[in-house]
Amino acid sequence: MPVVRDLSFIENRSPNMALQFRERVAKTPNGEAFRFPVADGQPWESLTWREAGDRVERLAAGLLALGIESEQRVGIAAGTRVEWIEADLAILSAGAATTTVYPSTMAEDVAYILADSESRIVFAEDDEQVQKLRDHRAELPALFKIVVFDGTTDGDWVIGLDDLAKLGEDYLAQHPDAVTKATDAIETNQLATLIYTSGTTGKPKGVRLTHSSWTYEGAVIQSNQILDESDLQFLWLPMAHSFGKVLLSAQLACGFATAVDGRVDRIIDNLAIVKPTFMGAAPRIFEKAYARIITMQEAEGGLKEKIFTTAFTVGRKVDALKLAGQPVPLPLKVQHALFDKLVFSKIRDRFGGRVRFFISGSAALNRDIAEWFHAAGILILEGYGLTETAAGAFVNHPDDYKIGTVGPVFPGGQVRLGEGDEIQIKGPNVMDGYHNLPEETAKTLTEDGWLHTGDKGSLDADGFLTITGRIKELFKTSGGKYVAPPAIEAKFKAVCPYASQFMVFGNERNYCIALVTLDPDAMTAWALENGKEGTAYTELVNLPEVRAMVSGYVDELNSHLNRWETIKKFEILDHDLSIESGELTPSMKVKRNVVEERNKGRIDALYA
């Protein structure tokens, strides 16, 4: 990221996120704020900033009418949609704090989160989310009202969004400046958001993030001139996750419009409709897109596949020269221009044709996949942060990036490498602590404000950070060699277009093994191409042909690994991992300990 020497933006930023929203409405009232689908096949509806401001004010006034007070918690249990954003901004504008809940969270965990946070009101997406609360009502003494987006109301405990807005209108008729007063009274370091980290073990921990954390995040993006009012974002990321939430702060600071639809299965279709200039995504989205394009070309075969392969050979050569600061010879330029028209432009069109860059976060992106997209003219800027840093702490810049790194630390932030090369971060974005967990807070935050991330990394001479592993996930073989599973797992996904998950084990064993899951969509395509159409997934993944196919990719992976890292044996599981099965967190991270425990017999058998 270009060095920002003037850090006055930190002092000059909005004192709180509610005021940041109000200032955006005043600055560009007629500009487009949000775009959202109404029904499949129908044009998307749009809201200006003024219209969004009016809707948010009525909802905020409704919360005040119900008696919500400063820093009291209000939950949102819903998927990503424009109503989620309106509810969040209304909560903040009323001076309250948002407790985020994934709609996929099990009822018992929902009850724990809402009880621990003492949430008094909950915005619920539908009857399914309301039922979770009904089933555990006795455990939620603080919860006195549910506001449902799409669902059944009872006029008492459960009311609709329009009911809340009507309460707000009536309240504003009597107290016209109520929301303005509530917003003006919010202190910079007041609690804004409680995000419960799903974690891979134990109960979720509530991360306390202040208004200051979020407004700093938005101000960093604005100060680096990465985005502006001319941009259009496509937002599908879970708003219950800090990555989704930080993009809202960036939007308020920069003023771009956002098209919102959280349905993951519609991402590619929506990109073609929306034609955004940028999008944030987790690596799995890029892995799936890469795998789909590769397998489609392999199925085409013949001349088309040869043109495709040659195009990427040329694209990578041109990239290597440009990144090294060397001139591209004219014959290579001519070749590249031809392949750009024949191949690369068609790949870019799949993503709407206007993307300036993607932002990748929440997990490590494999370098080979990033370079493949870059060769096609699609820039993926990798960033890094944690829920505990309000999502962003490092990011590459469109004009200054290094593929394979997560960029330099945000201006105004600090980084150091501690014991074992642990990444430690300090800055305005770092959390206050964990809610009701002083001992956990003390383990994670030093007295002088440094956050222990638990991640291992290295810094180059320019301050660009490379993530080298999760300290707790590193293991040592019985031969005394250290292995970093995430790095190997990411490499396999770049090699094998059919992979969904690849989990490496080998702690205190004499060699490494892997459990493999295959992507159901990719395997449906494989079945069609190999005369196995209609074969059930569980049968498909057990076919000798499929095992031979995976074995070939494992051999290819091993050719790029150190001897002690190579995978000696593997087993393909008969199901893909899912949130519902408890093997993935709501943010799509593998619960390694759960997978290991459930497959203990399989793992032991691979060492027999």
C-alpha positions as semicolon CSV with decimal commas, in nm:
position;residue;x (nm);y (nm);z (nm)
1;M;0,000;0,000;0,000
2;P;0,141;0,345;-0,086
3;V;0,273;0,506;0,231
4;V;0,021;0,741;0,391
5;R;0,238;0,992;0,574
6;D;-0,045;1,222;0,678
7;L;-0,233;1,042;0,956
8;S;-0,468;1,334;1,028
9;F;-0,752;1,124;0,881
10;I;-0,751;0,928;1,206
11;E;-0,827;1,236;1,415
12;N;-1,062;1,386;1,154
13;R;-1,282;1,080;1,101
14;S;-1,643;1,063;1,219
15;P;-1,664;1,015;1,597
16;N;-1,915;0,730;1,561
17;M;-2,062;0,509;1,291
18;A;-2,415;0,650;1,327
19;L;-2,285;1,001;1,262
20;Q;-2,075;0,863;0,974
21;F;-2,399;0,740;0,818
22;R;-2,577;1,072;0,878
23;E;-2,287;1,263;0,721
24;R;-2,295;1,035;0,415
25;V;-2,670;1,097;0,371
26;A;-2,610;1,473;0,390
27;K;-2,315;1,463;0,149
28;T;-2,471;1,258;-0,133
29;P;-2,848;1,247;-0,064
30;N;-2,945;1,166;-0,422
31;G;-2,667;0,916;-0,487
32;E;-2,748;0,546;-0,499
33;A;-2,689;0,376;-0,164
34;F;-2,827;0,023;-0,198
35;R;-2,957;-0,204;-0,472
36;F;-3,136;-0,529;-0,397
37;P;-3,340;-0,804;-0,568
38;V;-3,716;-0,820;-0,524
39;A;-3,794;-1,134;-0,722
40;D;-3,593;-1,358;-0,955
41;G;-3,604;-1,231;-1,311
42;Q;-3,723;-0,886;-1,203
43;P;-3,519;-0,562;-1,207
44;W;-3,341;-0,483;-0,882
45;E;-3,479;-0,201;-0,667
46;S;-3,263;0,088;-0,557
47;L;-3,247;0,325;-0,259
48;T;-3,084;0,666;-0,251
49;W;-2,891;0,773;0,055
50;R;-3,179;1,006;0,151
51;E;-3,431;0,722;0,127
52;A;-3,205;0,493;0,330
53;G;-3,161;0,772;0,586
54;D;-3,538;0,812;0,624
55;R;-3,594;0,439;0,666
56;V;-3,314;0,406;0,921
57;E;-3,439;0,706;1,120
58;R;-3,789;0,559;1,152
59;L;-3,651;0,221;1,267
60;A;-3,412;0,388;1,513
61;A;-3,698;0,595;1,654
62;G;-3,900;0,274;1,686
63;L;-3,624;0,123;1,900
64;L;-3,618;0,437;2,116
65;A;-3,996;0,415;2,149
66;L;-3,954;0,058;2,280
67;G;-3,718;0,193;2,545
68;I;-3,378;0,093;2,407
69;E;-3,100;0,284;2,581
70;S;-2,733;0,362;2,518
71;E;-2,511;0,054;2,459
72;Q;-2,795;-0,191;2,523
73;R;-2,768;-0,483;2,284
74;V;-3,004;-0,556;1,995
75;G;-2,949;-0,877;1,799
76;I;-2,978;-0,946;1,426
77;A;-3,033;-1,310;1,327
78;A;-3,057;-1,299;0,948
79;G;-2,875;-1,352;0,623
80;T;-2,721;-1,071;0,420
81;R;-2,993;-0,847;0,280
82;V;-3,067;-0,475;0,273
83;E;-3,291;-0,505;0,582
84;W;-2,990;-0,637;0,780
85;I;-2,799;-0,321;0,699
86;E;-3,095;-0,094;0,777
87;A;-3,147;-0,269;1,110
88;D;-2,780;-0,239;1,201
89;L;-2,768;0,132;1,116
90;A;-3,091;0,188;1,311
91;I;-2,949;0,012;1,618
92;L;-2,636;0,227;1,603
93;S;-2,834;0,546;1,538
94;A;-3,037;0,478;1,852
95;G;-2,711;0,460;2,049
96;A;-2,742;0,084;2,103
97;A;-2,501;-0,195;2,002
98;T;-2,557;-0,476;1,751
99;T;-2,518;-0,843;1,844
100;T;-2,464;-1,039;1,522
101;V;-2,600;-1,393;1,481
102;Y;-2,551;-1,615;1,174
103;P;-2,884;-1,754;1,050
104;S;-2,717;-2,098;1,033
105;T;-2,628;-2,093;1,406
106;M;-2,783;-2,378;1,603
107;A;-3,064;-2,279;1,840
108;E;-2,862;-2,363;2,153
109;D;-2,578;-2,134;2,044
110;V;-2,823;-1,859;1,945
111;A;-2,968;-1,873;2,296
112;Y;-2,619;-1,862;2,449
113;I;-2,513;-1,561;2,240
114;L;-2,829;-1,362;2,309
115;A;-2,825;-1,447;2,680
116;D;-2,455;-1,369;2,721
117;S;-2,496;-1,037;2,539
118;E;-2,821;-0,959;2,727
119;S;-2,982;-0,862;2,399
120;R;-3,319;-0,698;2,460
121;I;-3,460;-0,695;2,107
122;V;-3,381;-0,922;1,812
123;F;-3,434;-0,861;1,442
124;A;-3,513;-1,209;1,304
125;E;-3,521;-1,299;0,936
126;D;-3,816;-1,539;0,933
127;D;-4,025;-1,790;1,126
128;E;-3,734;-2,036;1,144
129;Q;-3,522;-1,783;1,333
130;V;-3,816;-1,685;1,555
131;Q;-3,874;-2,050;1,645
132;K;-3,518;-2,080;1,776
133;L;-3,599;-1,799;2,018
134;R;-3,937;-1,946;2,116
135;D;-3,774;-2,280;2,195
136;H;-3,532;-2,111;2,435
137;R;-3,744;-1,824;2,564
138;A;-3,698;-1,925;2,926
139;E;-3,321;-1,876;2,886
140;L;-3,364;-1,523;2,749
141;P;-3,510;-1,309;3,030
142;A;-3,374;-0,983;2,882
143;L;-3,537;-1,039;2,540
144;F;-3,874;-0,863;2,528
145;K;-3,937;-0,805;2,157
146;I;-3,868;-0,968;1,819
147;V;-3,888;-0,772;1,493
148;V;-3,929;-1,010;1,201
149;F;-3,829;-0,932;0,840
150;D;-4,037;-1,203;0,668
151;G;-4,257;-1,403;0,897
152;T;-4,558;-1,433;1,122
153;T;-4,627;-1,164;1,380
154;D;-4,840;-1,192;1,691
155;G;-4,880;-0,820;1,768
156;D;-4,706;-0,867;2,099
157;W;-4,371;-1,049;2,134
158;V;-4,322;-1,065;1,757
159;I;-4,385;-0,757;1,541
160;G;-4,298;-0,676;1,180
161;L;-4,045;-0,432;1,040
162;D;-4,329;-0,204;0,925
163;D;-4,476;-0,214;1,277
164;L;-4,143;-0,092;1,418
165;A;-4,125;0,183;1,154
166;K;-4,482;0,295;1,245
167;L;-4,383;0,310;1,613
168;G;-4,091;0,525;1,503
169;E;-4,307;0,761;1,298
170;D;-4,538;0,816;1,595
171;Y;-4,241;0,869;1,826
172;L;-4,081;1,122;1,588
173;A;-4,409;1,315;1,572
174;Q;-4,372;1,373;1,946
175;H;-3,989;1,385;1,961
176;P;-3,867;1,504;1,617
177;D;-3,499;1,526;1,718
178;A;-3,486;1,205;1,922
179;V;-3,260;1,011;1,684
180;T;-3,033;1,311;1,623
181;K;-2,987;1,351;1,997
182;A;-2,917;0,979;2,044
183;T;-2,657;0,983;1,765
184;D;-2,486;1,299;1,891
185;A;-2,455;1,148;2,240
186;I;-2,256;0,841;2,124
187;E;-1,899;0,841;2,255
188;T;-1,617;0,739;2,019
189;N;-1,517;0,442;2,235
190;Q;-1,873;0,331;2,300
191;L;-1,963;-0,030;2,218
192;A;-2,097;-0,061;1,862
193;T;-2,089;-0,434;1,786
194;L;-2,065;-0,768;1,961
195;I;-1,950;-1,033;1,717
196;Y;-1,927;-1,384;1,857
197;T;-1,639;-1,577;1,709
198;S;-1,767;-1,920;1,618
199;G;-1,439;-2,078;1,718
200;T;-1,339;-2,437;1,657
201;T;-1,364;-2,534;2,025
202;G;-1,577;-2,433;2,322
203;K;-1,844;-2,165;2,346
204;P;-1,838;-1,859;2,119
205;K;-1,654;-1,552;2,252
206;G;-1,811;-1,209;2,214
207;V;-1,565;-0,963;2,059
208;R;-1,636;-0,607;2,176
209;L;-1,581;-0,359;1,892
210;T;-1,627;0,014;1,937
211;H;-1,747;0,286;1,701
212;S;-1,384;0,400;1,686
213;S;-1,276;0,063;1,542
214;W;-1,524;0,078;1,256
215;T;-1,482;0,444;1,164
216;Y;-1,104;0,393;1,156
217;E;-1,145;0,103;0,914
218;G;-1,355;0,310;0,676
219;A;-1,124;0,611;0,704
220;V;-0,821;0,396;0,612
221;I;-0,985;0,284;0,287
222;Q;-1,091;0,640;0,208
223;S;-0,748;0,789;0,285
224;N;-0,578;0,543;0,050
225;Q;-0,817;0,635;-0,231
226;I;-0,886;0,269;-0,305
227;L;-1,260;0,328;-0,358
228;D;-1,485;0,627;-0,425
229;E;-1,844;0,728;-0,512
230;S;-1,808;0,596;-0,869
231;D;-1,760;0,236;-0,754
232;L;-2,027;-0,031;-0,723
233;Q;-1,987;-0,313;-0,472
234;F;-2,153;-0,651;-0,486
235;L;-2,204;-0,764;-0,126
236;W;-2,290;-1,125;-0,044
237;L;-2,062;-1,183;0,257
238;P;-2,233;-1,268;0,586
239;M;-2,297;-0,941;0,770
240;A;-2,266;-1,138;1,094
241;H;-1,895;-1,171;1,004
242;S;-1,654;-0,883;1,052
243;F;-1,547;-0,898;0,685
244;G;-1,900;-0,813;0,571
245;K;-1,947;-0,552;0,841
246;V;-1,622;-0,366;0,763
247;L;-1,734;-0,317;0,403
248;L;-2,031;-0,121;0,535
249;S;-1,797;0,117;0,717
250;A;-1,596;0,153;0,395
251;Q;-1,914;0,232;0,205
252;L;-2,015;0,506;0,448
253;A;-1,669;0,661;0,430
254;C;-1,628;0,638;0,050
255;G;-1,987;0,676;-0,069
256;F;-2,005;0,398;-0,329
257;A;-2,327;0,209;-0,399
258;T;-2,375;-0,152;-0,285
259;A;-2,581;-0,425;-0,449
260;V;-2,686;-0,667;-0,173
261;D;-2,781;-1,034;-0,199
262;G;-2,650;-1,293;0,046
263;R;-2,753;-1,602;-0,152
264;V;-2,422;-1,777;-0,216
265;D;-2,564;-1,993;-0,496
266;R;-2,652;-1,676;-0,689
267;I;-2,311;-1,504;-0,674
268;I;-2,199;-1,576;-1,032
269;D;-2,544;-1,499;-1,177
270;N;-2,562;-1,177;-0,976
271;L;-2,217;-1,062;-1,087
272;A;-2,335;-1,078;-1,448
273;I;-2,647;-0,875;-1,358
274;V;-2,490;-0,619;-1,123
275;K;-2,156;-0,572;-1,306
276;P;-1,975;-0,445;-0,995
277;T;-1,636;-0,276;-0,986
278;F;-1,527;-0,470;-0,677
279;M;-1,631;-0,743;-0,436
280;G;-1,502;-0,892;-0,113
281;A;-1,493;-1,270;-0,091
282;A;-1,348;-1,566;0,094
283;P;-1,091;-1,781;-0,096
284;R;-1,345;-2,062;-0,140
285;I;-1,534;-1,849;-0,394
286;F;-1,220;-1,802;-0,605
287;E;-1,129;-2,170;-0,568
288;K;-1,471;-2,278;-0,694
289;A;-1,468;-2,033;-0,986
290;Y;-1,116;-2,142;-1,083
291;A;-1,209;-2,511;-1,058
292;R;-1,524;-2,467;-1,265
293;I;-1,345;-2,284;-1,547
294;I;-1,059;-2,538;-1,552
295;T;-1,289;-2,842;-1,560
296;M;-1,506;-2,687;-1,832
297;Q;-1,201;-2,634;-2,052
298;E;-1,076;-2,986;-1,988
299;A;-1,417;-3,118;-2,093
300;E;-1,403;-2,912;-2,417
301;G;-1,073;-3,074;-2,513
302;G;-0,918;-3,039;-2,857
303;L;-0,825;-2,701;-3,002
304;K;-1,022;-2,497;-2,746
305;E;-0,833;-2,653;-2,456
306;K;-0,501;-2,601;-2,636
307;I;-0,580;-2,232;-2,696
308;F;-0,683;-2,195;-2,331
309;T;-0,364;-2,357;-2,199
310;T;-0,140;-2,157;-2,434
311;A;-0,317;-1,836;-2,335
312;F;-0,227;-1,885;-1,972
313;T;0,132;-1,975;-2,058
314;V;0,159;-1,642;-2,242
315;G;-0,032;-1,457;-1,968
316;R;0,202;-1,580;-1,698
317;K;0,509;-1,484;-1,903
318;V;0,376;-1,130;-1,952
319;D;0,287;-1,106;-1,581
320;A;0,634;-1,219;-1,475
321;L;0,799;-0,953;-1,691
322;K;0,567;-0,675;-1,576
323;L;0,598;-0,761;-1,207
324;A;0,977;-0,766;-1,247
325;G;0,962;-0,420;-1,406
326;Q;1,092;-0,548;-1,740
327;P;0,960;-0,457;-2,089
328;V;0,736;-0,702;-2,275
329;P;0,876;-0,785;-2,623
330;L;0,648;-0,685;-2,911
331;P;0,579;-1,042;-3,037
332;L;0,471;-1,144;-2,686
333;K;0,252;-0,830;-2,660
334;V;0,077;-0,921;-2,985
335;Q;0,021;-1,280;-2,866
336;H;-0,111;-1,154;-2,532
337;A;-0,356;-0,914;-2,701
338;L;-0,492;-1,198;-2,913
339;F;-0,537;-1,432;-2,617
340;D;-0,691;-1,151;-2,414
341;K;-0,964;-1,124;-2,676
342;L;-1,009;-1,501;-2,720
343;V;-0,979;-1,620;-2,360
344;F;-0,919;-1,366;-2,083
345;S;-1,199;-1,124;-2,173
346;K;-1,449;-1,410;-2,159
347;I;-1,329;-1,504;-1,808
348;R;-1,363;-1,141;-1,697
349;D;-1,713;-1,131;-1,844
350;R;-1,814;-1,414;-1,609
351;F;-1,764;-1,166;-1,325
352;G;-1,954;-0,885;-1,492
353;G;-1,670;-0,743;-1,700
354;R;-1,613;-0,430;-1,489
355;V;-1,428;-0,562;-1,182
356;R;-1,128;-0,344;-1,092
357;F;-1,027;-0,584;-0,818
358;F;-1,152;-0,841;-0,569
359;I;-1,060;-0,833;-0,201
360;S;-0,986;-1,174;-0,049
361;G;-0,995;-1,232;0,324
362;S;-1,101;-1,458;0,615
363;A;-0,856;-1,734;0,511
364;A;-0,538;-1,779;0,308
365;L;-0,565;-1,757;-0,071
366;N;-0,340;-1,995;-0,261
367;R;-0,074;-1,804;-0,454
368;D;-0,110;-2,018;-0,768
369;I;-0,481;-1,937;-0,789
370;A;-0,414;-1,565;-0,734
371;E;-0,153;-1,570;-1,013
372;W;-0,391;-1,757;-1,246
373;F;-0,657;-1,487;-1,201
374;H;-0,394;-1,215;-1,241
375;A;-0,283;-1,365;-1,573
376;A;-0,646;-1,336;-1,686
377;G;-0,647;-0,966;-1,595
378;I;-0,834;-1,008;-1,266
379;L;-0,660;-0,859;-0,964
380;I;-0,726;-1,018;-0,625
381;L;-0,599;-0,805;-0,338
382;E;-0,540;-1,023;-0,037
383;G;-0,585;-0,875;0,309
384;Y;-0,558;-0,999;0,664
385;G;-0,720;-0,933;0,996
386;L;-0,933;-1,092;1,264
387;T;-1,270;-1,027;1,421
388;E;-1,059;-0,885;1,705
389;T;-0,922;-0,617;1,466
390;A;-1,263;-0,522;1,319
391;A;-1,168;-0,736;1,015
392;G;-0,901;-0,534;0,836
393;A;-0,544;-0,488;0,961
394;F;-0,342;-0,541;0,639
395;V;-0,432;-0,516;0,272
396;N;-0,262;-0,485;-0,063
397;H;-0,326;-0,171;-0,271
398;P;-0,434;-0,178;-0,639
399;D;-0,127;0,029;-0,727
400;D;0,116;-0,144;-0,490
401;Y;0,067;-0,514;-0,426
402;K;0,266;-0,833;-0,389
403;I;0,090;-1,156;-0,474
404;G;0,136;-1,410;-0,195
405;T;0,137;-1,143;0,077
406;V;-0,149;-0,972;0,262
407;G;0,010;-0,629;0,217
408;P;0,141;-0,383;0,477
409;V;-0,022;-0,288;0,807
410;F;-0,293;-0,021;0,789
411;P;-0,169;0,340;0,829
412;G;-0,188;0,429;1,196
413;G;-0,154;0,063;1,296
414;Q;0,153;-0,125;1,418
415;V;0,281;-0,479;1,371
416;R;0,556;-0,682;1,534
417;L;0,659;-1,045;1,533
418;G;0,672;-1,202;1,876
419;E;0,785;-1,538;2,004
420;G;0,769;-1,804;1,735
421;D;0,713;-1,530;1,475
422;E;0,363;-1,469;1,609
423;I;0,196;-1,170;1,442
424;Q;0,102;-0,907;1,699
425;I;-0,105;-0,600;1,613
426;K;-0,175;-0,266;1,778
427;G;-0,400;0,012;1,651
428;P;-0,737;0,191;1,666
429;N;-0,912;-0,113;1,515
430;V;-0,821;-0,354;1,797
431;M;-1,111;-0,475;2,015
432;D;-1,186;-0,365;2,369
433;G;-1,179;-0,727;2,480
434;Y;-1,402;-1,033;2,506
435;H;-1,746;-0,979;2,656
436;N;-1,768;-1,110;3,014
437;L;-1,434;-1,293;2,974
438;P;-1,161;-1,092;3,152
439;E;-0,920;-1,388;3,171
440;E;-0,948;-1,460;2,797
441;T;-0,900;-1,089;2,728
442;A;-0,584;-1,081;2,940
443;K;-0,442;-1,378;2,745
444;T;-0,503;-1,209;2,411
445;L;-0,439;-0,839;2,481
446;T;-0,126;-0,709;2,651
447;E;-0,157;-0,426;2,903
448;D;-0,016;-0,183;2,648
449;G;-0,265;-0,283;2,377
450;W;-0,086;-0,544;2,161
451;L;-0,312;-0,818;2,025
452;H;-0,180;-1,176;2,010
453;T;-0,320;-1,313;1,683
454;G;-0,204;-1,674;1,715
455;D;-0,092;-1,656;1,352
456;K;0,265;-1,700;1,234
457;G;0,415;-1,469;0,973
458;S;0,710;-1,294;0,816
459;L;0,768;-0,932;0,711
460;D;0,975;-0,832;0,409
461;A;1,191;-0,521;0,373
462;D;0,892;-0,320;0,246
463;G;0,672;-0,420;0,540
464;F;0,454;-0,663;0,342
465;L;0,327;-0,946;0,560
466;T;0,319;-1,312;0,457
467;I;0,108;-1,551;0,667
468;T;0,301;-1,872;0,719
469;G;0,055;-2,064;0,935
470;R;-0,162;-2,082;1,242
471;I;0,063;-2,150;1,542
472;K;-0,184;-2,394;1,698
473;E;-0,220;-2,580;1,369
474;L;0,152;-2,643;1,323
475;F;0,250;-2,996;1,416
476;K;0,572;-3,190;1,447
477;T;0,620;-3,533;1,294
478;S;0,785;-3,811;1,496
479;G;1,096;-3,732;1,291
480;G;1,107;-3,383;1,445
481;K;1,001;-3,192;1,132
482;Y;0,744;-2,910;1,154
483;V;0,449;-2,913;0,913
484;A;0,202;-2,628;0,842
485;P;-0,121;-2,799;0,721
486;P;-0,299;-2,486;0,582
487;A;-0,021;-2,422;0,330
488;I;-0,036;-2,780;0,200
489;E;-0,416;-2,778;0,197
490;A;-0,429;-2,457;-0,007
491;K;-0,178;-2,599;-0,258
492;F;-0,395;-2,906;-0,314
493;K;-0,700;-2,692;-0,394
494;A;-0,494;-2,512;-0,659
495;V;-0,388;-2,847;-0,807
496;C;-0,719;-3,037;-0,788
497;P;-1,026;-2,861;-0,934
498;Y;-1,258;-3,120;-0,775
499;A;-1,145;-3,061;-0,416
500;S;-1,367;-2,904;-0,154
501;Q;-1,161;-2,974;0,159
502;F;-0,819;-3,132;0,208
503;M;-0,721;-3,186;0,571
504;V;-0,365;-3,287;0,660
505;F;-0,279;-3,478;0,979
506;G;0,043;-3,623;1,115
507;N;0,115;-3,487;1,462
508;E;0,380;-3,707;1,627
509;R;0,337;-3,963;1,347
510;N;0,608;-4,075;1,107
511;Y;0,431;-3,944;0,794
512;C;0,144;-3,719;0,686
513;I;-0,198;-3,837;0,573
514;A;-0,505;-3,651;0,444
515;L;-0,883;-3,666;0,455
516;V;-1,037;-3,540;0,131
517;T;-1,384;-3,412;0,048
518;L;-1,490;-3,341;-0,310
519;D;-1,706;-3,054;-0,428
520;P;-2,058;-3,183;-0,511
521;D;-2,106;-2,940;-0,804
522;A;-1,769;-3,028;-0,957
523;M;-1,837;-3,399;-0,915
524;T;-2,176;-3,368;-1,085
525;A;-1,992;-3,224;-1,385
526;W;-1,730;-3,503;-1,363
527;A;-2,004;-3,766;-1,359
528;L;-2,165;-3,615;-1,669
529;E;-1,834;-3,614;-1,855
530;N;-1,744;-3,970;-1,751
531;G;-2,067;-4,155;-1,819
532;K;-2,174;-4,168;-1,453
533;E;-2,465;-3,922;-1,471
534;G;-2,725;-3,980;-1,200
535;T;-2,483;-4,162;-0,966
536;A;-2,538;-4,057;-0,603
537;Y;-2,259;-3,849;-0,451
538;T;-2,174;-4,111;-0,185
539;E;-2,135;-4,378;-0,456
540;L;-1,952;-4,144;-0,690
541;V;-1,671;-4,056;-0,449
542;N;-1,608;-4,424;-0,379
543;L;-1,558;-4,522;-0,744
544;P;-1,210;-4,658;-0,828
545;E;-1,189;-4,406;-1,113
546;V;-1,245;-4,118;-0,871
547;R;-0,985;-4,249;-0,629
548;A;-0,737;-4,284;-0,915
549;M;-0,814;-3,927;-1,024
550;V;-0,758;-3,789;-0,672
551;S;-0,444;-4,002;-0,634
552;G;-0,299;-3,838;-0,945
553;Y;-0,357;-3,493;-0,796
554;V;-0,200;-3,602;-0,465
555;D;0,108;-3,717;-0,657
556;E;0,121;-3,378;-0,830
557;L;0,092;-3,204;-0,492
558;N;0,370;-3,417;-0,343
559;S;0,605;-3,316;-0,623
560;H;0,593;-2,960;-0,485
561;L;0,644;-3,050;-0,116
562;N;0,936;-3,125;0,111
563;R;0,984;-3,497;0,169
564;W;0,850;-3,483;0,527
565;E;0,537;-3,292;0,412
566;T;0,432;-3,537;0,142
567;I;0,099;-3,717;0,176
568;K;0,162;-4,090;0,198
569;K;-0,201;-4,202;0,229
570;F;-0,544;-4,042;0,198
571;E;-0,911;-4,126;0,227
572;I;-1,205;-3,963;0,052
573;L;-1,498;-3,895;0,287
574;D;-1,849;-3,986;0,170
575;H;-1,982;-3,635;0,239
576;D;-1,868;-3,276;0,206
577;L;-1,821;-3,080;0,527
578;S;-2,100;-2,841;0,620
579;I;-2,211;-2,593;0,883
580;E;-2,517;-2,808;0,954
581;S;-2,301;-3,112;1,033
582;G;-2,098;-2,905;1,279
583;E;-1,776;-2,958;1,082
584;L;-1,754;-2,600;0,951
585;T;-1,791;-2,275;1,142
586;P;-2,054;-2,028;1,010
587;S;-1,766;-1,844;0,839
588;M;-1,680;-2,168;0,651
589;K;-1,365;-2,256;0,842
590;V;-1,298;-2,623;0,911
591;K;-1,342;-2,734;1,273
592;R;-1,029;-2,944;1,254
593;N;-1,069;-3,097;1,599
594;V;-1,428;-3,204;1,522
595;V;-1,327;-3,362;1,191
596;E;-1,031;-3,536;1,355
597;E;-1,241;-3,672;1,642
598;R;-1,520;-3,799;1,415
599;N;-1,272;-3,969;1,184
600;K;-1,032;-4,103;1,446
601;G;-1,083;-4,461;1,327
602;R;-1,014;-4,369;0,964
603;I;-0,701;-4,173;1,058
604;D;-0,567;-4,454;1,276
605;A;-0,632;-4,703;0,995
606;L;-0,416;-4,497;0,759
607;Y;-0,126;-4,555;1,001
608;A;-0,196;-4,924;1,055
